[in-house]
């Protein structure tokens, strides 16, 4: 309740910087997080090599489809493509949740909501979720050019990057089965929300959280990691505030994975801003979840400069950043016991 309350007080926007925009546009997160050294990783496991090129190509493929805003032909094609890619990479099961919901930006019309879950190694004793949204924002409300604010964004970093990393993880898991079960959750309708209306964001993950595809408590995932805006050049990922509050041990574990992957400089042991994102519905559903999201950009203090603008094109995505996040996730997944 406290988490929700905090969000309600200060929510601003999608992958929403809470407490950031109401005043200065700067993140309030600045204090160092208290961390416990975590030794969850083992060097004994051979790790598949994450290809940043492949992840980048998967981002480019999405952007080439055009903006994937709800109700568009492009998001329909993108969803079909994700399902096809999961099949090509050898997902054991692909679950598709389909419904329709009022368009959060235009409630008089309904739009499809399609969540896609690619399950790898489903019979394993333990299970993880890795999640990202694949819809993109229908408006460019942060764009400097007011005349273009009503047009949908390319969504290369915001939308495309998390999906790109996840599809490369799918390729790797098809080649080398991890010891843990992994559900790759591609959620819809994350980014059509309105400032001040918390429930208008993250509709896909809200739907997933209320329609969990797990028959028993034993099947429920032990942890979930959300990837959002994980591709900007030079991006660093601070310990997102709500993640740190709700699941500090899981944050420790992922940040330790980053160190083990040689990516410590990308994952500072410092607190980031509080972000309304797809991890919150999962936390509220009892699944320990955290968010890897750029919330203290060196340039803006908050999100990347291209956030919710037309500049969120392929120039706002960098292979090096995708690779750092991808290698971190490989360490986390393949060493999970
Ligand atoms: Zn967004």
Boltz pocket constraint, residues with backbone or C-beta under 6 A from the ligand:
constraints:
  - pocket:
      binder: B
      contacts: [[A, 14], [A, 15], [A, 137], [A, 158], [A, 191], [A, 308]]
      max_distance: 6.0
